Amino acid sequence: MKRNLLILFSLFLGLTSIEAQLLWKVTGKGLKHPSYLFGTHNLVPIQFLDSVPGLFKAFNECNQVVGEMVLNNIDGSAKIQQASIMPDHSRIKDLLNDDEYTLVDKELKSVLKLGLKDLSIMNPSVILTMYKMEIYKKLTGYSDVKQSDSYFQLVAVEKGKKVVGLETVDQQITVLYGNGTLERQADKLVETIEHKDKILNEMIHLNKLYKAGRIDELVELSKGQQNVSDLTGAEFKKLVDNRNVEWLKKLPAYMKETSSFITVGAIHLGGINGLVKQLQKEGYKVKPVE
């Protein structure tokens, strides 16, 4: 009996080591040089990168870095800042009733030291992102300004590597601020504050799944649909699945041109519609870097 349990446990370890993966090597289908696919997460300190086996070796082997978009873009930053402001002179107070306004205003003052009066013209999704980031920082002590995708692009520039994007700034803006009406975004803000402990626990759990490289579970948890603040099926499709389809039209050319270090959100790697499965479906050999 003990022997059987040991065998089962060994098989389990073997399976989880394959599934628990953030860095993948892409070969085959006529590629002259391997490329690498790495899943990022914006609430993990840069130091975590040191714990990913083979990551910097893979980065150094590649001639170019492919990101969701080119981040070090002054014009792009200006466009994103402009898009974070609500259109047509709308104000956040127009999207909330009196009780909701009082609740949100009090919480934002407590956490951000800024009230709704100070943030009145900001897109609700921007306010929500600022709020979630700050409560996460307060609980975990997370303080990194740099994120892993921007880090690799900065180092690439220093090393003379080419940096290309899978999306334009305008496409990113559509993803960031066009996924749901302003009313829907305001509802998400209210519910997140009403259930902040639960939301925070989910953020911490997502973080743990990411660090463990459990990308399929990361995808399933991100689909949620238990709260107003969760992504609906349509929103998840627009945010993740549809973008994967578009990226898969560009990635083959990038990888054929030269060895590429591809950094995208880890949520885009896992699941049946994720880049790993879809590249394999296209005939590439996509293997975890041991």
SVG drawing of the C-alpha trace seen along z (x, -y; Angstrom):
<svg xmlns="http://www.w3.org/2000/svg" viewBox="-29 -68 53 70">
<polyline fill="none" stroke="black" stroke-width="0.4" points="0.0,0.0 2.8,-2.4 4.6,-1.6 1.5,-2.4 1.1,-5.7 4.7,-6.6 4.2,-5.8 1.1,-7.9 2.8,-10.7 5.8,-10.6 3.4,-10.7 1.6,-13.7 4.9,-15.5 5.8,-14.8 2.5,-16.1 2.6,-19.3 6.1,-20.1 4.9,-20.0 1.8,-22.1 3.5,-24.5 5.4,-26.6 5.9,-30.2 8.7,-29.9 8.3,-27.9 10.7,-27.2 9.2,-27.3 10.9,-25.4 9.9,-23.5 7.9,-24.4 10.9,-25.7 12.3,-28.0 16.0,-28.4 16.4,-29.5 14.3,-28.8 12.1,-31.5 10.8,-31.7 7.4,-32.6 7.3,-34.0 4.1,-34.8 4.3,-38.0 2.3,-39.3 2.2,-43.0 2.0,-42.4 5.1,-40.3 8.5,-41.9 11.3,-42.0 13.3,-39.8 11.0,-36.9 12.5,-36.7 15.7,-35.2 13.7,-32.2 12.5,-31.2 14.9,-28.6 16.6,-29.4 14.8,-32.8 17.8,-35.1 19.7,-32.5 16.7,-32.4 16.5,-36.2 20.2,-36.6 19.8,-34.0 17.2,-36.1 17.8,-39.0 14.5,-40.7 11.8,-41.2 8.2,-41.0 5.7,-42.6 2.0,-43.3 3.0,-46.8 6.1,-48.9 6.1,-50.5 8.8,-53.2 6.8,-55.4 6.2,-59.0 3.4,-59.5 1.8,-56.3 2.0,-57.4 0.3,-60.7 -2.5,-58.8 -3.1,-56.5 -3.2,-59.4 -5.8,-61.2 -7.9,-58.0 -8.0,-57.7 -10.2,-60.8 -13.9,-60.2 -15.4,-61.5 -18.0,-64.2 -17.3,-66.0 -18.8,-63.0 -18.2,-62.8 -18.0,-59.9 -20.8,-61.4 -23.2,-60.9 -22.6,-57.1 -23.2,-56.6 -26.2,-57.1 -25.7,-59.0 -25.0,-56.0 -22.5,-54.6 -20.8,-57.9 -20.4,-58.3 -19.0,-54.7 -16.5,-55.0 -15.4,-58.5 -14.7,-57.5 -12.8,-54.4 -10.7,-56.2 -9.8,-58.9 -8.7,-56.3 -6.6,-54.3 -5.4,-56.8 -5.7,-60.0 -7.7,-61.3 -11.5,-61.5 -13.9,-61.4 -13.8,-65.1 -10.1,-64.9 -10.7,-62.0 -14.0,-63.1 -13.0,-63.1 -11.1,-59.8 -12.4,-56.7 -13.8,-54.4 -11.5,-51.5 -8.5,-53.8 -9.7,-54.6 -10.3,-50.9 -6.8,-49.9 -5.3,-52.6 -7.3,-51.4 -6.6,-47.7 -2.9,-48.3 -2.8,-50.4 -4.6,-48.0 -2.4,-45.2 0.7,-47.2 -0.5,-47.9 -1.2,-44.3 1.9,-42.7 4.5,-45.4 4.8,-45.2 6.6,-48.3 8.1,-47.7 7.6,-50.5 9.0,-48.4 7.0,-45.5 8.6,-42.5 7.4,-43.3 8.8,-46.8 11.9,-45.5 12.7,-43.2 12.1,-46.0 14.4,-48.4 17.2,-45.8 16.6,-45.0 17.2,-48.6 20.4,-48.7 21.7,-45.6 20.8,-46.8 18.0,-44.3 15.0,-45.1 11.7,-45.7 8.4,-45.1 4.7,-45.1 1.8,-42.8 -0.6,-45.7 -0.6,-49.5 -1.2,-52.0 -4.7,-52.6 -5.5,-48.9 -4.2,-48.8 -6.4,-51.7 -9.4,-49.9 -8.6,-46.9 -7.9,-49.0 -10.8,-51.4 -13.2,-50.0 -14.1,-46.7 -17.6,-47.6 -19.6,-50.8 -18.8,-53.5 -21.8,-52.3 -20.4,-48.8 -17.0,-50.0 -18.6,-52.1 -20.5,-49.0 -17.2,-47.1 -15.7,-49.9 -18.5,-49.9 -18.6,-46.1 -14.9,-45.9 -15.0,-48.3 -18.1,-46.6 -16.2,-43.3 -12.6,-44.4 -11.5,-41.6 -12.8,-38.9 -11.3,-40.7 -8.0,-41.1 -7.9,-37.4 -8.6,-36.6 -5.7,-38.8 -3.4,-37.1 -4.5,-33.7 -3.9,-34.7 -0.5,-35.9 0.3,-32.5 -1.0,-30.6 1.3,-32.8 4.4,-32.2 3.7,-28.4 3.3,-28.7 -0.2,-27.1 -1.4,-29.0 -4.5,-26.9 -5.8,-27.5 -4.9,-31.2 -7.2,-31.3 -10.1,-29.5 -10.0,-31.7 -9.8,-34.9 -13.0,-33.9 -14.8,-34.1 -18.3,-35.3 -19.4,-35.1 -19.4,-38.8 -20.3,-42.0 -16.6,-42.8 -15.6,-39.5 -15.1,-39.4 -18.2,-38.3 -17.7,-35.6 -17.9,-38.3 -15.4,-40.5 -12.9,-37.6 -13.2,-36.8 -12.5,-40.3 -9.7,-40.8 -7.9,-37.4 -9.2,-35.0 -9.7,-37.5 -6.3,-39.1 -4.7,-35.7 -6.2,-35.0 -4.8,-38.3 -1.3,-37.8 -1.1,-34.3 -1.3,-36.0 1.8,-38.0 4.0,-35.7 5.0,-33.3 6.5,-36.1 8.4,-37.5 9.8,-34.1 10.7,-33.3 12.5,-36.6 14.8,-36.1 14.9,-34.5 12.3,-36.2 11.7,-36.6 7.9,-37.0 6.5,-38.5 2.8,-38.7 0.5,-38.4 0.5,-34.9 -3.3,-34.7 -2.7,-34.5 -0.6,-31.4 -3.0,-28.9 -6.2,-27.3 -7.4,-25.7 -7.3,-29.1 -4.0,-30.1 -0.9,-30.7 0.8,-27.5 -2.0,-25.2 -2.7,-27.2 1.0,-27.4 1.2,-23.6 -2.0,-23.3 -0.3,-25.3 2.5,-22.7 5.2,-24.3 6.9,-22.4 6.2,-24.3 8.0,-22.8 8.6,-24.0 12.1,-25.1 13.2,-22.8"/>
</svg>
